[in-house]
Amino acid sequence: MALTIGVDIGGTKIAAGTVDPEGRILRRAKAPTPRGDGEHLAEAVAGLVRELREGEDAAPAAVGVGTAGFVDETRSRIVLAGNLGLADDPVRERIARRVGLPVVVENDANAAAWAEFRFGAGRGRRDAVVITLGTGVGGALIVDGELRRGRFGAAGEIGHYRMVPFARRCACGNQGCWEQYASGSALVAEARALAAAEPKAAARLLEAAGGDPEGIEGPEVTRAAQEGDPAALRCFAAVGEWVGQGLADLAAILDPECFVVGGGVSAAGEILLGPAREAYARAVTGRATRRLAEIRQAELGGEPAGIIGAADLALR
C-alpha cells in the first residue's frame, strides 16, 4: 500500500499528514509557518516529513505540498505568495533536497478541491467546480476528471472575476471581485453595515460585539443564524444571493456537473446554500430547459482536505 505525505502550508501554520490511497489520514503533525524565507520554510516542511516518517518501516512514495499563492505550471516554484512573503521561490527543489523523495507542489485551493473531488462531496463526478468561502473566495476546476491548472498554473482564481465592475476595491488590485460579495469578509461587512444602520434589528449581534458594529465577527454571525436570529439570517441571505449569482455565471462558461462549496462560511450549511440554490436557479442561463448542476456542501473540512489532496496529487 503506497503511502504519501500531504502538507498544507497556511499563513500561520503548516499541517502535514501521512495519507493512504483511500484518502485516510493516518498520522498528523504541525508546525508554525516561517515567513519571508524560503529556506526556513523548506526546513519546517522537511522537519514535519521527518517526524511523520519516524518509526515507519517503509518510506512514503512522495510528498505533496499545497501552498497559498500562485504556483507555476511546472508545479515546482511559488510565483507569488503574499501571505508567506515569498516570490519566485524554488520550493520543490528546496524540500526535495532535504527529504530525498519526489515532491509535487500545488496551490492549496487546488489541493483541497482535488480531495473533495476524489474522496468528498464531488466523488463519482467527472466535472466539478469547487469553491472555498473563507476570508476570500478560492476555487478549482475539475474537467473530465482532471484538475485544470491553466497554461501558467493560475486557473481557478474564481474569487477574482469581477461581478460588479468599478465597485468595491479588492486586495488583488481590481474592483468588484466576486470575493468582495460572497466571502467570509463579505458576510462580516454585511453584518456590520446592518448593525450600524438598524441597531435594534441587530441587537443580538451588537450584544455579542460589546455594542460596537466593528466588533462583529463571522463565527458569531454564523452562530446567531443557526439559532434563528433574523438579522444574521438576512446577512446569510444576502451573501447566499451573491454566491448563487456567481455560480450561475460560472455555469454559463463551464457547465459543471456539480458545485462543491467549502470554507468557513459553508459551515452554516443550508442557511447559506438554500439562498444560493434559489439565486442560482433564477439566474442561470437557459434555466427553463437545462439541467441544473448540484450545489453541495464540502465534506472533508479545510485542513484535512488540503493534506489529503496534496498527498493524492503527489501520486499522479
N, C-alpha and C positions, 0 to 999 in steps of 0.2 A: 504494500500500500504506500504510494508516494505521498509524503507529507511535504508541505511547503510552509514557509513563514510569511505572513502578511504583516505589513507595517503601515500604520496610518499616522502621517505627520500632520499635526494640527498646530495652530498658532501658539498654544501654551503647553501641550503635552504630545508625546509620541506614544502610541499604543501599538503593541505587537502581539501576535499570537501564532501558535502552530496550528495549522488547519489541515484537515483530512480531505480526500477527494469529494466527500459528500457535503462539504461546506460547514463542518462542525469544528468549532474552536476547542482544541484540546488543552492548551496551556496559554497563559497570558503574562504579559509584562508591560510595565510603563516606565516612562522617564520624562523629565521636563524637556521642553524644546529649546535648544540653544538658538539664538537669533543672530543673524548677520555674519555668520562664519560657517562656510560650507564644510570645512574640515571638522569642526566641533560637532556639527550636525551629523556628519557621516559616522563619527566615532560614537555618538549617542545611539544611533541606529545599530551599529555593529555590536555595541555592548548589550543591547536587547537580544540580538540574534544569538550571541554567545550565551546569554542567560537562558534562553529557551532551549539551547542545544545541550545544556548540562544534564548529564545523566541519561541522555538518549543514545541508543546503540548505533543508529544509522543517521547519517547527515541528511538534512532536508534536501529535496531536489532543487529548490531555487528559493529566492527571496523576491517577493513583490512589494513594491513601495508605492503607496498612494500619498501624494503631497498636494498641499494647497498651491495654487498658482498655475501658470502655463507651463506645460511640458512639451518639448519639441517632438517632431514627427518620428524621431528615432527612439523615443521613449528612454532617453539617456540623460538629458540636461533639463534643469529648471531654467526656463527662459526668463521668467519673472515671477517672484512670489513676494509681494509687498509685506504680507503678514510675517514672513520669515526673514525679511531683509536680505533677500538673495536675488541675483540676476546673472544669467549666463553661467550657471554653476554646473560642473560635470558630476552630478550627484551619483549617477550609476557607477562611474569609474571609481569614485572615492569609496563607495560602500563595498563594491566587489573586491577591491584590493584588500580590504580589511577582513572580509568574511570568507573569501575563497570559494564563492558559489555564484552561479548565474543570477543576475539581478535585472529585474524589469521595473521601470518607473512609470507611473501613470498619474494623471490628475486625480485628486481624491474623489471628486464627484463622479467621475467615470468609474472609478473602482467600486464605490458604494452602489452605483446604479447597476453595474455588472453583477454584483452579489444579489440584488433584488431580482434581476432578470433570470439568473441561474437557479437561485435557491429560495427566493422570497415571493413577493406578490406578482412578479412577472413570469414565474416559471410556467413552462408549457406554451408560451407565446413565441412568435417569430419576430414580431415588430413591436417595439415599445419606446415610449419616451418617459424617462424617469426624472422627476423634478424634486429638488430639495428646498423647502421653505424654511430658511433659518434667518440669520442676520440679513442675508441677501437671498437671491434665488439662483441655485445651481441646477445643472441638468446634464443629461447624457442621452444619446440617441443610439438605439439598437435597431438595425435594419437587416432583415433576413438572417437573424441570428448572429450578427456581427456588430461589435462596437464600432461606431463611425467616429473617427477622430479628426477627419478633415485633412486636407493636404499638408497643413503646417501644424497639426496637433491641437488646434484651438476650437474645434467644433463643439457644440453643446453648451456654449455660454449663453443659454436662452434667457437668463435674467437680464441680459443687456440688449435685447432687441427693444426698440423704442415703441411703447404703447401710445404715448402722448408726446409728440414732438415739441421741443422747446418748452417743456414743463419742468417738473421737479428735477433739480440737479442731482446727478449720481456721482459716486466716488470714482467711477470709471472715466469721467470727463464729459460724458454725454448728458443729455437731459431727457426726462420722461421714460427712462428704462422701466421695464416690467417690474423689476425688484423694488422700485420705489412705491409700488402699489400693492404688491402681492406677497410680501415677505414678513418676517417677524418684526422687522423695523417698521414696516408699514402698519402692522397691527398696533404697535405701541403708539405710533404717531396718530392713528385714528382715535385710540382711546384717550390720549392726552388732549386732542382737539375737542373731543366730545365733552370731556370733563371741564375744560375751560369754558366752553360755550353753554353747557347745560349742567351745572354742578348738582342740581337736585336729581336729575335723571341718573347721574353717575356717582351718586353718594357712596355706594359700596366700593367702587374703585378708588375714590378720593380718600375714603377712610383708611384703606389699606396702604395708601401712599402718604399718610400723615397730612392730608389736606392739600398737598401740592400736586397739580396735574403732571408736572415734570417728573414726579417720583413714581409714576405708574410704570410698571414693567410687564413684560409679556407673560410670565408664569401666572401672575395674579389675574390678568385678563382671562387666561385660559381657565383657571380655577373658578372664577366668577361665572363664566359662561357655562361651565359644566354643572354649576349649581343653579342655573336658570336666571342669572342676573340679566335683566332686559338690556341694559347699556352694553354689557360685554357681548351679548348676542348680536346687538346691532353692529358692533365692531367686526365680529367674525363674518356677518352677512356682507358687509362692505368689502372686506378682503376676499371673501369667497367669490363675490361677483367679479373682481379683478382676476382671480385665478381662473375662473371659468371662461372669461373673455380671452385670456391669453391662450388657454388650451384650444379654444375654437380656432384661433389664428394659426396655431401650430398644426392643427388637424388639416387645415386647408393646404398646408405645404407638405406635410409628412404622411398624413392619413395612417396613423399607427393603429395597431390592434388594441392597445391599451395605454393608458397613462398611469404611472405609479407615483403617488405623492408622498414624499417623506420629509424629514426635517422636523425641527422642534414644533413648528406651528401645526403640523399634521397630527400631533398628539391629541388635538381636540376632536379628531375623528369626524363623525357626521355633522358636527356643528360647523365645521369648515367645508367638508366635502358635499354636503347637501346643497348649500347655496352655489358651490362651484359647479355641480352637475346641472343645476337648473339654468345657470347662466350659460354654460357650455351648450346645452340643448337649444337654447334660444338663439345663440349667436352663430353656431356652426353653419358653414355654407352648405346648401343642399339639404338642409335638415328635414325637409318634408319627405325625402326619398332615400337618403343614405343611411347606412348602418352607423351607429354611434359607437365610438371607442369606449371601452370601460374606463372608469376612473376609480382606481383602487388605492387604499392606504398601504404604505410600505409596511413590511412585517419585521424586518431584522433589527431596526434601530441603527442610529448613525455610526457609532464607533464599531460595533460588530460588523456592520456591512462594509465599512472601509477595510477592515482587516481581511474579511473573507474574500471580498472582490479582488483586492491586491494579490492575495495568495493564489486565487484561481487563475487570474490573468498571467501569473508567472509561469503557469504550466503550459501556456499557449504560445 
